[in-house]
Every structure is written in structure tokens, then in C-alpha cells.
Amino acid sequence: MILVQTFSLQQTGATDFDLTFSIPNNSNYSLSYDATKNKNFVTVQLNSGQSQPSGVFVSYTEGYSIYNNLLDITFEQKLNGVTTSKPRTYVQV
């Protein structure tokens, strides 16, 4: 299952980063944050009515900041009832 084709993390300031990733054009994503674990999640899933990911990918960029000396981001890819929690990237200062 591949819903996240590529991703990169680029530092844009002392504690700021841009996460750029590409996902199929027939999918969507949402962002969430677990404050108890200081973890960010990008959840990717197919649009309603879709059963297979498209071969056409679209890039998105989201901004993040380090909090408590850590930036931890995990992609949660959901496809046909199965969730895969990868890839994961983190920066610790």
C-alpha cells in the first residue's frame, strides 16, 4: 500500500520546518496533534467511493515547528480498512 509517494522535511527557520509530500489525486489528508505524546500525524486516505489509489500524485506542503525540543511526524496511511503508520520523520534538538 503506497499512498505517500515522496516526502521531505526542510528547515525554514530556527525551529520551523516545511513538510512536503505527494499523495494520489484521488485521496485526501488531515492533520492532527497528540499533545500528550508531542506527536504530529498526517492521515492519508482515499476519497469516498475510491478503492484504488490513482497513479497521478499531487504535492502538498505543511508548516511545523519544534515543540519541547522535538518535531515528530508520522504518516498514517489508510486503505481498504488497513492502517499503516509510516513513514515517520523526526528532528530532536
N, CA, C and O atoms as a Tinker XYZ file with bonds, in Angstrom:
   372  protein
     1  N      0.843000   -1.176000    0.000000    73     2
     2  CA     0.000000    0.000000    0.000000    64     1     3
     3  C      0.887000    1.238000    0.000000    63     2     4     5
     4  O      1.686000    1.437000    0.915000    81     3
     5  N      0.744000    2.063000   -1.024000    73     3     6
     6  CA     1.512000    3.298000   -1.074000    64     5     7
     7  C      0.559000    4.451000   -1.367000    63     6     8     9
     8  O      0.065000    4.602000   -2.484000    81     7
     9  N      0.316000    5.250000   -0.351000    73     7    10
    10  CA    -0.447000    6.470000   -0.551000    64     9    11
    11  C      0.461000    7.692000   -0.465000    63    10    12    13
    12  O      0.145000    8.739000   -1.029000    81    11
    13  N      1.584000    7.567000    0.233000    73    11    14
    14  CA     2.564000    8.648000    0.294000    64    13    15
    15  C      3.726000    8.240000   -0.605000    63    14    16    17
    16  O      4.485000    7.323000   -0.289000    81    15
    17  N      3.851000    8.942000   -1.739000    73    15    18
    18  CA     4.893000    8.570000   -2.697000    64    17    19
    19  C      6.252000    9.099000   -2.258000    63    18    20    21
    20  O      7.220000    8.341000   -2.197000    81    19
    21  N      6.335000   10.384000   -1.952000    73    19    22
    22  CA     7.580000   11.003000   -1.507000    64    21    23
    23  C      7.273000   11.982000   -0.387000    63    22    24    25
    24  O      6.148000   12.465000   -0.254000    81    23
    25  N      8.298000   12.268000    0.421000    73    23    26
    26  CA     8.159000   13.324000    1.421000    64    25    27
    27  C      9.540000   13.885000    1.721000    63    26    28    29
    28  O     10.551000   13.199000    1.574000    81    27
    29  N      9.565000   15.143000    2.144000    73    27    30
    30  CA    10.820000   15.772000    2.542000    64    29    31
    31  C     10.520000   16.785000    3.637000    63    30    32    33
    32  O      9.415000   17.320000    3.726000    81    31
    33  N     11.512000   17.034000    4.458000    73    31    34
    34  CA    11.413000   17.987000    5.553000    64    33    35
    35  C     12.533000   18.996000    5.369000    63    34    36    37
    36  O     13.708000   18.630000    5.324000    81    35
    37  N     12.163000   20.278000    5.261000    73    35    38
    38  CA    13.150000   21.326000    5.035000    64    37    39
    39  C     13.054000   22.380000    6.121000    63    38    40    41
    40  O     11.966000   22.870000    6.426000    81    39
    41  N     14.194000   22.729000    6.706000    73    39    42
    42  CA    14.217000   23.747000    7.754000    64    41    43
    43  C     14.057000   25.119000    7.116000    63    42    44    45
    44  O     14.753000   25.456000    6.158000    81    43
    45  N     13.123000   25.913000    7.663000    73    43    46
    46  CA    12.844000   27.249000    7.128000    64    45    47
    47  C     13.158000   28.359000    8.120000    63    46    48    49
    48  O     13.136000   29.536000    7.761000    81    47
    49  N     13.449000   27.997000    9.357000    73    47    50
    50  CA    13.784000   28.959000   10.404000    64    49    51
    51  C     14.463000   28.218000   11.537000    63    50    52    53
    52  O     14.738000   27.023000   11.431000    81    51
    53  N     14.731000   28.923000   12.615000    73    51    54
    54  CA    15.445000   28.311000   13.742000    64    53    55
    55  C     14.731000   27.059000   14.259000    63    54    56    57
    56  O     15.379000   26.060000   14.574000    81    55
    57  N     13.407000   27.110000   14.347000    73    55    58
    58  CA    12.633000   25.966000   14.849000    64    57    59
    59  C     11.478000   25.608000   13.920000    63    58    60    61
    60  O     10.579000   24.862000   14.307000    81    59
    61  N     11.499000   26.130000   12.709000    73    59    62
    62  CA    10.399000   25.924000   11.767000    64    61    63
    63  C     10.827000   25.048000   10.597000    63    62    64    65
    64  O     11.960000   25.120000   10.123000    81    63
    65  N      9.883000   24.212000   10.142000    73    63    66
    66  CA    10.146000   23.276000    9.060000    64    65    67
    67  C      8.942000   23.204000    8.134000    63    66    68    69
    68  O      7.804000   23.395000    8.561000    81    67
    69  N      9.204000   22.927000    6.873000    73    67    70
    70  CA     8.156000   22.628000    5.902000    64    69    71
    71  C      8.221000   21.148000    5.554000    63    70    72    73
    72  O      9.277000   20.628000    5.191000    81    71
    73  N      7.084000   20.481000    5.669000    73    71    74
    74  CA     6.949000   19.096000    5.247000    64    73    75
    75  C      6.252000   19.103000    3.890000    63    74    76    77
    76  O      5.128000   19.591000    3.771000    81    75
    77  N      6.910000   18.566000    2.874000    73    75    78
    78  CA     6.321000   18.459000    1.548000    64    77    79
    79  C      6.149000   16.980000    1.240000    63    78    80    81
    80  O      7.070000   16.188000    1.436000    81    79
    81  N      4.970000   16.612000    0.758000    73    79    82
    82  CA     4.679000   15.206000    0.471000    64    81    83
    83  C      3.747000   15.120000   -0.717000    63    82    84    85
    84  O      3.025000   16.068000   -1.027000    81    83
    85  N      3.769000   13.965000   -1.384000    73    83    86
    86  CA     2.874000   13.755000   -2.520000    64    85    87
    87  C      2.005000   12.530000   -2.270000    63    86    88    89
    88  O      2.460000   11.497000   -1.780000    81    87
    89  N      0.724000   12.695000   -2.633000    73    87    90
    90  CA    -0.280000   11.648000   -2.455000    64    89    91
    91  C     -1.124000   11.551000   -3.726000    63    90    92    93
    92  O     -1.142000   12.492000   -4.520000    81    91
    93  N     -1.823000   10.435000   -3.933000    73    91    94
    94  CA    -2.643000   10.294000   -5.137000    64    93    95
    95  C     -3.704000   11.400000   -5.228000    63    94    96    97
    96  O     -4.203000   11.892000   -4.216000    81    95
    97  N     -4.030000   11.773000   -6.470000    73    95    98
    98  CA    -5.006000   12.846000   -6.654000    64    97    99
    99  C     -6.435000   12.425000   -6.315000    63    98   100   101
   100  O     -7.337000   13.262000   -6.324000    81    99
   101  N     -6.655000   11.159000   -6.019000    73    99   102
   102  CA    -7.986000   10.716000   -5.591000    64   101   103
   103  C     -8.002000   10.397000   -4.096000    63   102   104   105
   104  O     -8.775000    9.559000   -3.633000    81   103
   105  N     -7.128000   11.085000   -3.351000    73   103   106
   106  CA    -7.076000   10.903000   -1.899000    64   105   107
   107  C     -7.079000   12.267000   -1.218000    63   106   108   109
   108  O     -6.990000   13.306000   -1.872000    81   107
   109  N     -7.182000   12.241000    0.097000    73   107   110
   110  CA    -7.168000   13.472000    0.882000    64   109   111
   111  C     -6.344000   13.223000    2.137000    63   110   112   113
   112  O     -5.991000   12.086000    2.452000    81   111
   113  N     -6.045000   14.300000    2.842000    73   111   114
   114  CA    -5.265000   14.161000    4.071000    64   113   115
   115  C     -5.815000   15.088000    5.144000    63   114   116   117
   116  O     -6.486000   16.078000    4.853000    81   115
   117  N     -5.519000   14.746000    6.382000    73   115   118
   118  CA    -5.868000   15.605000    7.518000    64   117   119
   119  C     -4.689000   15.602000    8.483000    63   118   120   121
   120  O     -3.891000   14.665000    8.517000    81   119
   121  N     -4.602000   16.668000    9.263000    73   119   122
   122  CA    -3.513000   16.836000   10.225000    64   121   123
   123  C     -4.060000   16.738000   11.632000    63   122   124   125
   124  O     -5.161000   17.213000   11.911000    81   123
   125  N     -3.284000   16.114000   12.531000    73   123   126
   126  CA    -3.679000   16.066000   13.939000    64   125   127
   127  C     -2.427000   16.099000   14.804000    63   126   128   129
   128  O     -1.318000   15.855000   14.330000    81   127
   129  N     -2.626000   16.403000   16.074000    73   127   130
   130  CA    -1.518000   16.508000   17.016000    64   129   131
   131  C     -1.929000   15.867000   18.333000    63   130   132   133
   132  O     -3.002000   16.160000   18.860000    81   131
   133  N     -1.082000   14.996000   18.863000    73   131   134
   134  CA    -1.299000   14.366000   20.160000    64   133   135
   135  C     -0.398000   15.078000   21.160000    63   134   136   137
   136  O      0.808000   14.834000   21.197000    81   135
   137  N     -0.979000   15.956000   21.968000    73   135   138
   138  CA    -0.203000   16.781000   22.900000    64   137   139
   139  C      0.440000   15.954000   24.009000    63   138   140   141
   140  O      1.494000   16.330000   24.520000    81   139
   141  N     -0.173000   14.839000   24.388000    73   139   142
   142  CA     0.406000   14.021000   25.463000    64   141   143
   143  C      1.691000   13.334000   25.005000    63   142   144   145
   144  O      2.580000   13.074000   25.815000    81   143
   145  N      1.791000   13.040000   23.714000    73   143   146
   146  CA     2.980000   12.378000   23.178000    64   145   147
   147  C      3.866000   13.320000   22.363000    63   146   148   149
   148  O      4.947000   12.933000   21.919000    81   147
   149  N      3.405000   14.559000   22.168000    73   147   150
   150  CA     4.116000   15.538000   21.343000    64   149   151
   151  C      4.398000   14.963000   19.949000    63   150   152   153
   152  O      5.521000   15.032000   19.450000    81   151
   153  N      3.345000   14.391000   19.326000    73   151   154
   154  CA     3.468000   13.771000   18.006000    64   153   155
   155  C      2.455000   14.378000   17.041000    63   154   156   157
   156  O      1.303000   14.631000   17.392000    81   155
   157  N      2.918000   14.602000   15.826000    73   155   158
   158  CA     2.068000   15.080000   14.742000    64   157   159
   159  C      1.742000   13.908000   13.823000    63   158   160   161
   160  O      2.562000   13.015000   13.610000    81   159
   161  N      0.527000   13.932000   13.287000    73   159   162
   162  CA     0.094000   12.889000   12.364000    64   161   163
   163  C     -0.459000   13.509000   11.091000    63   162   164   165
   164  O     -1.181000   14.506000   11.130000    81   163
   165  N     -0.110000   12.904000    9.960000    73   163   166
   166  CA    -0.712000   13.235000    8.677000    64   165   167
   167  C     -1.445000   11.971000    8.246000    63   166   168   169
   168  O     -0.822000   10.965000    7.907000    81   167
   169  N     -2.764000   12.031000    8.262000    73   167   170
   170  CA    -3.579000   10.873000    7.895000    64   169   171
   171  C     -4.002000   11.013000    6.435000    63   170   172   173
   172  O     -4.602000   12.013000    6.041000    81   171
   173  N     -3.679000    9.994000    5.642000    73   171   174
   174  CA    -3.985000    9.995000    4.217000    64   173   175
   175  C     -4.939000    8.840000    3.929000    63   174   176   177
   176  O     -4.707000    7.707000    4.353000    81   175
   177  N     -6.015000    9.142000    3.201000    73   175   178
   178  CA    -6.955000    8.093000    2.818000    64   177   179
   179  C     -7.585000    8.436000    1.478000    63   178   180   181
   180  O     -7.606000    9.594000    1.060000    81   179
   181  N     -8.098000    7.408000    0.815000    73   179   182
   182  CA    -8.758000    7.613000   -0.469000    64   181   183
   183  C    -10.051000    8.396000   -0.280000    63   182   184   185
   184  O    -10.695000    8.321000    0.767000    81   183
   185  N    -10.415000    9.149000   -1.313000    73   183   186
   186  CA   -11.689000    9.854000   -1.289000    64   185   187
   187  C    -12.836000    8.840000   -1.269000    63   186   188   189
   188  O    -12.676000    7.698000   -1.701000    81   187
   189  N    -13.971000    9.265000   -0.771000    73   187   190
   190  CA   -15.150000    8.423000   -0.709000    64   189   191
   191  C    -15.475000    7.864000   -2.098000    63   190   192   193
   192  O    -15.471000    8.592000   -3.090000    81   191
   193  N    -15.754000    6.568000   -2.147000    73   191   194
   194  CA   -16.108000    5.919000   -3.405000    64   193   195
   195  C    -14.916000    5.381000   -4.181000    63   194   196   197
   196  O    -15.096000    4.711000   -5.198000    81   195
   197  N    -13.714000    5.660000   -3.725000    73   195   198
   198  CA   -12.498000    5.178000   -4.398000    64   197   199
   199  C    -12.005000    3.904000   -3.710000    63   198   200   201
   200  O    -12.084000    3.782000   -2.488000    81   199
   201  N    -11.499000    2.960000   -4.499000    73   199   202
   202  CA   -10.991000    1.715000   -3.907000    64   201   203
   203  C     -9.508000    1.488000   -4.186000    63   202   204   205
   204  O     -8.862000    0.699000   -3.496000    81   203
   205  N     -8.966000    2.171000   -5.186000    73   203   206
   206  CA    -7.555000    2.035000   -5.531000    64   205   207
   207  C     -6.938000    3.419000   -5.717000    63   206   208   209
   208  O     -7.585000    4.315000   -6.260000    81   207
   209  N     -5.686000    3.604000   -5.269000    73   207   210
   210  CA    -5.041000    4.900000   -5.464000    64   209   211
   211  C     -4.721000    5.156000   -6.937000    63   210   212   213
   212  O     -4.367000    4.243000   -7.683000    81   211
   213  N     -4.852000    6.394000   -7.322000    73   211   214
   214  CA    -4.512000    6.824000   -8.672000    64   213   215
   215  C     -3.000000    6.798000   -8.848000    63   214   216   217
   216  O     -2.258000    6.850000   -7.867000    81   215
   217  N     -2.545000    6.718000  -10.079000    73   215   218
   218  CA    -1.117000    6.802000  -10.372000    64   217   219
   219  C     -0.634000    8.229000  -10.540000    63   218   220   221
   220  O      0.549000    8.470000  -10.779000    81   219
   221  N     -1.572000    9.191000  -10.410000    73   219   222
   222  CA    -1.226000   10.615000  -10.530000    64   221   223
   223  C     -1.102000   11.188000   -9.121000    63   222   224   225
   224  O     -2.043000   11.111000   -8.332000    81   223
   225  N      0.060000   11.763000   -8.805000    73   223   226
   226  CA     0.312000   12.269000   -7.462000    64   225   227
   227  C      0.344000   13.792000   -7.440000    63   226   228   229
   228  O      0.763000   14.434000   -8.403000    81   227
   229  N     -0.110000   14.361000   -6.316000    73   227   230
   230  CA    -0.166000   15.802000   -6.111000    64   229   231
   231  C      0.652000   16.126000   -4.868000    63   230   232   233
   232  O      0.594000   15.406000   -3.872000    81   231
   233  N      1.419000   17.222000   -4.934000    73   231   234
   234  CA     2.256000   17.624000   -3.794000    64   233   235
   235  C      1.554000   18.646000   -2.915000    63   234   236   237
   236  O      0.821000   19.508000   -3.399000    81   235
   237  N      1.793000   18.532000   -1.615000    73   235   238
   238  CA     1.278000   19.463000   -0.617000    64   237   239
   239  C      2.414000   19.828000    0.332000    63   238   240   241
   240  O      3.350000   19.053000    0.520000    81   239
   241  N      2.323000   21.011000    0.925000    73   239   242
   242  CA     3.315000   21.462000    1.906000    64   241   243
   243  C      2.595000   21.981000    3.142000    63   242   244   245
   244  O      1.645000   22.758000    3.045000    81   243
   245  N      3.059000   21.543000    4.296000    73   243   246
   246  CA     2.525000   21.994000    5.585000    64   245   247
   247  C      3.681000   22.457000    6.464000    63   246   248   249
   248  O      4.761000   21.868000    6.437000    81   247
   249  N      3.452000   23.507000    7.239000    73   247   250
   250  CA     4.471000   24.035000    8.130000    64   249   251
   251  C      4.360000   23.469000    9.533000    63   250   252   253
   252  O      3.261000   23.268000   10.049000    81   251
   253  N      5.518000   23.212000   10.148000    73   251   254
   254  CA     5.578000   22.685000   11.511000    64   253   255
   255  C      6.658000   23.411000   12.288000    63   254   256   257
   256  O      7.582000   23.982000   11.709000    81   255
   257  N      6.531000   23.383000   13.615000    73   255   258
   258  CA     7.542000   23.968000   14.497000    64   257   259
   259  C      7.946000   22.958000   15.551000    63   258   260   261
   260  O      7.148000   22.120000   15.971000    81   259
   261  N      9.201000   23.052000   15.972000    73   259   262
   262  CA     9.692000   22.202000   17.053000    64   261   263
   263  C      9.021000   22.641000   18.351000    63   262   264   265
   264  O      8.894000   23.837000   18.614000    81   263
   265  N      8.597000   21.688000   19.150000    73   263   266
   266  CA     7.980000   21.951000   20.448000    64   265   267
   267  C      8.653000   21.045000   21.474000    63   266   268   269
   268  O      8.770000   19.839000   21.256000    81   267
   269  N      9.093000   21.615000   22.584000    73   267   270
   270  CA     9.820000   20.851000   23.616000    64   269   271
   271  C     11.005000   20.094000   23.018000    63   270   272   273
   272  O     11.241000   18.928000   23.335000    81   271
   273  N     11.744000   20.783000   22.146000    73   271   274
   274  CA    12.967000   20.251000   21.526000    64   273   275
   275  C     12.740000   19.071000   20.590000    63   274   276   277
   276  O     13.681000   18.333000   20.299000    81   275
   277  N     11.505000   18.875000   20.110000    73   275   278
   278  CA    11.222000   17.728000   19.254000    64   277   279
   279  C     10.155000   18.062000   18.212000    63   278   280   281
   280  O      9.174000   18.749000   18.494000    81   279
   281  N     10.379000   17.557000   17.013000    73   279   282
   282  CA     9.366000   17.565000   15.967000    64   281   283
   283  C      9.251000   16.127000   15.478000    63   282   284   285
   284  O     10.203000   15.583000   14.918000    81   283
   285  N      8.098000   15.513000   15.683000    73   283   286
   286  CA     7.874000   14.109000   15.353000    64   285   287
   287  C      6.623000   14.023000   14.477000    63   286   288   289
   288  O      5.534000   14.405000   14.904000    81   287
   289  N      6.784000   13.525000   13.258000    73   287   290
   290  CA     5.669000   13.449000   12.306000    64   289   291
   291  C      5.556000   12.018000   11.782000    63   290   292   293
   292  O      6.533000   11.444000   11.303000    81   291
   293  N      4.365000   11.456000   11.878000    73   291   294
   294  CA     4.087000   10.121000   11.354000    64   293   295
   295  C      2.947000   10.207000   10.343000    63   294   296   297
   296  O      1.927000   10.848000   10.593000    81   295
   297  N      3.133000    9.557000    9.208000    73   295   298
   298  CA     2.051000    9.422000    8.235000    64   297   299
   299  C      1.239000    8.193000    8.594000    63   298   300   301
   300  O      1.798000    7.122000    8.832000    81   299
   301  N     -0.071000    8.340000    8.635000    73   299   302
   302  CA    -0.982000    7.212000    8.810000    64   301   303
   303  C     -1.716000    7.031000    7.493000    63   302   304   305
   304  O     -2.557000    7.848000    7.119000    81   303
   305  N     -1.389000    5.950000    6.793000    73   303   306
   306  CA    -1.986000    5.679000    5.501000    64   305   307
   307  C     -3.110000    4.653000    5.671000    63   306   308   309
   308  O     -2.881000    3.537000    6.138000    81   307
   309  N     -4.322000    5.048000    5.285000    73   307   310
   310  CA    -5.489000    4.184000    5.446000    64   309   311
   311  C     -6.002000    3.780000    4.066000    63   310   312   313
   312  O     -6.355000    4.622000    3.240000    81   311
   313  N     -6.032000    2.453000    3.843000    73   311   314
   314  CA    -6.501000    1.943000    2.558000    64   313   315
   315  C     -7.245000    0.640000    2.780000    63   314   316   317
   316  O     -6.689000   -0.320000    3.314000    81   315
   317  N     -8.512000    0.611000    2.364000    73   315   318
   318  CA    -9.346000   -0.586000    2.438000    64   317   319
   319  C     -9.361000   -1.212000    3.830000    63   318   320   321
   320  O     -9.242000   -2.429000    3.968000    81   319
   321  N     -9.506000   -0.384000    4.855000    73   319   322
   322  CA    -9.619000   -0.864000    6.225000    64   321   323
   323  C     -8.306000   -1.168000    6.920000    63   322   324   325
   324  O     -8.307000   -1.573000    8.082000    81   323
   325  N     -7.182000   -0.982000    6.232000    73   323   326
   326  CA    -5.870000   -1.257000    6.817000    64   325   327
   327  C     -5.136000    0.066000    7.018000    63   326   328   329
   328  O     -5.069000    0.889000    6.105000    81   327
   329  N     -4.582000    0.268000    8.226000    73   327   330
   330  CA    -3.810000    1.472000    8.523000    64   329   331
   331  C     -2.344000    1.111000    8.690000    63   330   332   333
   332  O     -1.990000    0.216000    9.459000    81   331
   333  N     -1.505000    1.820000    7.960000    73   331   334
   334  CA    -0.058000    1.668000    8.078000    64   333   335
   335  C      0.508000    2.972000    8.605000    63   334   336   337
   336  O      0.273000    4.030000    8.021000    81   335
   337  N      1.254000    2.911000    9.707000    73   335   338
   338  CA     1.826000    4.112000   10.320000    64   337   339
   339  C      3.281000    4.277000    9.899000    63   338   340   341
   340  O      4.196000    4.022000   10.682000    81   339
   341  N      3.482000    4.699000    8.673000    73   339   342
   342  CA     4.804000    5.008000    8.158000    64   341   343
   343  C      4.650000    5.769000    6.860000    63   342   344   345
   344  O      3.599000    5.642000    6.231000    81   343
   345  N      5.574000    6.516000    6.432000    73   343   346
   346  CA     6.870000    6.760000    7.056000    64   345   347
   347  C      6.752000    7.696000    8.270000    63   346   348   349
   348  O      5.706000    8.287000    8.536000    81   347
   349  N      7.868000    7.799000    8.981000    73   347   350
   350  CA     7.949000    8.677000   10.156000    64   349   351
   351  C      9.239000    9.479000   10.040000    63   350   352   353
   352  O     10.267000    8.966000    9.596000    81   351
   353  N      9.171000   10.732000   10.441000    73   351   354
   354  CA    10.367000   11.571000   10.466000    64   353   355
   355  C     10.356000   12.381000   11.753000    63   354   356   357
   356  O      9.297000   12.759000   12.254000    81   355
   357  N     11.537000   12.643000   12.280000    73   355   358
   358  CA    11.606000   13.464000   13.483000    64   357   359
   359  C     12.921000   14.228000   13.540000    63   358   360   361
   360  O     13.935000   13.817000   12.974000    81   359
   361  N     12.866000   15.370000   14.252000    73   359   362
   362  CA    14.024000   16.215000   14.484000    64   361   363
   363  C     14.069000   16.464000   15.982000    63   362   364   365
   364  O     13.068000   16.841000   16.590000    81   363
   365  N     15.230000   16.251000   16.566000    73   363   366
   366  CA    15.396000   16.489000   18.003000    64   365   367
   367  C     16.569000   17.445000   18.191000    63   366   368   369
   368  O     17.640000   17.261000   17.611000    81   367
   369  N     16.346000   18.469000   19.012000    73   367   370
   370  CA    17.420000   19.440000   19.290000    64   369   371
   371  C     17.738000   19.465000   20.761000    63   370   372
   372  O     18.613000   20.217000   21.191000    81   371
